[in-house]
C-alpha cells in the first residue's frame, strides 16, 4: 500500500474575499481573481510542491476577520477557483492589450475532473484582523488514486 501525500499552503488573503452575492463590477472582481491566482502560484512555488501529480483533491478553508455566518459555496468563483487555477497549468489569454500569460504552477496538468477533485470550500475559525487584515485561506492538497 502506498502512502498518501498531503501538502498544505497557508495563504494570507491578497485581496478581499468576494462573495457571489456581492455582484461587484468586473473592475473589482478582475483584480481580485488575478490576485488570488497569483498568490496560490507564489505560495506553491515557495513550498516547492511537486509538479505533474496524477490526481489531487483540493480543500480550501477560508478564515475571515469576523464570525458572521457565511455560505461557503459563494466563495467558489472569486476565491477558490482562482486559487486552483494558480495551481494548475498556465493560461494564455488574448486580450485587448495583447497576449498575456496567467501563472500556473502545474501541480496537475489540467483542472478537469480526471485530474482534480474540488475545490471543496469550508469556513474556518475567525482570524485576528491585526495579523491578517483581509483574512486567510488554508489550502490542503491531497494526492488521490486516479
C-alpha positions as CSV (number, residue, x, y, z in Angstrom):
1,X,0.0,0.0,0.0
2,X,1.3,3.4,-0.9
3,X,1.3,6.3,1.4
4,X,-0.9,9.3,0.6
5,X,0.9,12.6,0.2
6,X,-0.6,15.8,1.6
7,X,0.5,19.4,1.3
8,X,-0.8,22.5,3.0
9,X,-0.5,26.1,1.8
10,X,-1.4,29.0,4.2
11,X,-2.2,32.0,2.0
12,X,-2.8,35.4,3.6
13,X,-5.6,37.0,1.6
14,X,-4.1,39.1,-1.2
15,X,-7.5,40.7,-1.9
16,X,-10.9,40.9,-0.3
17,X,-12.8,37.6,-0.3
18,X,-15.6,38.4,-2.7
19,X,-18.8,36.5,-2.4
20,X,-21.0,35.6,-5.3
21,X,-23.7,37.6,-3.6
22,X,-21.6,40.8,-3.8
23,X,-22.4,41.4,-7.5
24,X,-19.3,43.6,-8.0
25,X,-18.3,45.2,-11.3
26,X,-15.7,43.4,-13.3
27,X,-13.2,46.2,-12.5
28,X,-13.4,45.0,-8.9
29,X,-13.6,41.2,-9.5
30,X,-10.9,41.0,-12.2
31,X,-8.1,42.3,-10.0
32,X,-9.3,40.2,-7.0
33,X,-9.4,37.0,-9.1
34,X,-5.9,37.8,-10.5
35,X,-4.5,38.4,-7.0
36,X,-5.9,35.0,-5.7
37,X,-4.5,33.1,-8.7
38,X,-1.0,34.7,-8.4
39,X,-1.0,34.2,-4.6
40,X,-1.6,30.4,-4.9
41,X,1.0,30.2,-7.6
42,X,3.5,32.1,-5.4
43,X,2.9,30.0,-2.3
44,X,3.0,26.7,-4.3
45,X,6.3,27.8,-5.7
46,X,7.7,28.7,-2.3
47,X,6.5,25.4,-0.9
48,X,8.2,23.6,-3.8
49,X,5.2,21.4,-4.3
50,X,5.7,18.5,-6.8
51,X,4.6,19.0,-10.4
52,X,2.5,16.8,-12.7
53,X,0.9,14.8,-9.9
54,X,-1.6,12.3,-11.4
55,X,-4.7,13.3,-9.4
56,X,-5.3,15.6,-6.4
57,X,-8.1,16.7,-4.1
58,X,-8.2,20.4,-3.1
59,X,-9.8,21.6,0.1
60,X,-9.9,25.3,0.8
61,X,-10.7,26.6,4.3
62,X,-11.4,30.4,4.4
63,X,-10.8,32.3,7.6
64,X,-12.4,35.7,7.9
65,X,-11.7,38.5,10.4
66,X,-15.2,38.3,11.8
67,X,-17.5,35.5,12.9
68,X,-20.5,36.1,10.7
69,X,-22.3,33.1,9.2
70,X,-21.4,32.6,5.5
71,X,-22.3,30.3,2.7
72,X,-19.1,28.6,1.7
73,X,-20.2,28.0,-1.9
74,X,-20.5,31.7,-2.6
75,X,-16.7,32.0,-2.5
76,X,-16.0,29.5,-5.3
77,X,-15.9,31.9,-8.3
78,X,-13.8,34.7,-6.9
79,X,-11.5,32.9,-4.4
80,X,-11.3,29.1,-4.5
81,X,-11.4,28.6,-8.3
82,X,-8.7,31.2,-9.0
83,X,-6.6,29.5,-6.4
84,X,-7.0,26.2,-8.1
85,X,-6.2,27.8,-11.4
86,X,-2.9,29.1,-10.0
87,X,-2.0,25.5,-9.0
88,X,-2.8,24.1,-12.5
89,X,-1.3,24.9,-15.8
90,X,-0.5,28.5,-17.1
91,X,-3.2,30.0,-19.3
92,X,-2.6,32.2,-22.3
93,X,-5.2,35.0,-22.8
94,X,-5.6,37.1,-25.9
95,X,-6.9,40.5,-24.6
96,X,-7.5,44.0,-26.0
97,X,-4.0,44.9,-24.8
98,X,-2.3,41.8,-26.4
99,X,-1.4,38.4,-25.3
100,X,-0.7,37.7,-21.6
101,X,0.1,34.5,-19.7
102,X,-1.6,33.9,-16.3
103,X,0.6,31.9,-14.0
104,X,0.1,28.3,-13.3
105,X,2.2,26.0,-11.1
106,X,1.4,22.8,-12.9
107,X,0.7,20.7,-9.8
108,X,-1.6,18.8,-12.1
109,X,-1.8,19.0,-15.9
110,X,-5.4,20.2,-16.0
111,X,-8.2,21.1,-13.7
112,X,-10.7,18.6,-15.2
113,X,-12.4,16.0,-13.0
114,X,-10.0,13.3,-14.0
115,X,-7.1,15.2,-12.5
116,X,-8.7,17.3,-9.8
117,X,-11.4,16.8,-7.2
118,X,-12.7,20.1,-5.7
119,X,-12.2,22.7,-4.7
120,X,-14.2,21.9,-1.6
121,X,-14.7,25.0,0.5
122,X,-15.2,25.3,4.2
123,X,-15.4,28.3,6.5
124,X,-12.8,28.2,9.3
125,X,-12.3,30.0,12.6
126,X,-12.0,33.7,12.8
127,X,-8.5,35.2,12.5
128,X,-7.0,38.3,14.0
129,X,-7.6,41.4,11.8
130,X,-4.3,42.8,13.0
131,X,-2.4,39.8,11.7
132,X,-4.4,39.0,8.6
133,X,-6.3,42.2,7.6
134,X,-8.2,40.6,4.8
135,X,-8.4,37.1,6.2
136,X,-6.6,33.8,5.4
137,X,-7.0,30.8,3.1
138,X,-5.6,27.4,4.0
139,X,-5.3,25.1,1.0
140,X,-5.0,21.3,1.7
141,X,-3.9,19.3,-1.3
142,X,-4.2,15.5,-1.1
143,X,-2.9,13.1,-3.7
144,X,-5.6,10.6,-4.6
145,X,-5.7,7.5,-6.7
146,X,-6.7,8.0,-10.3
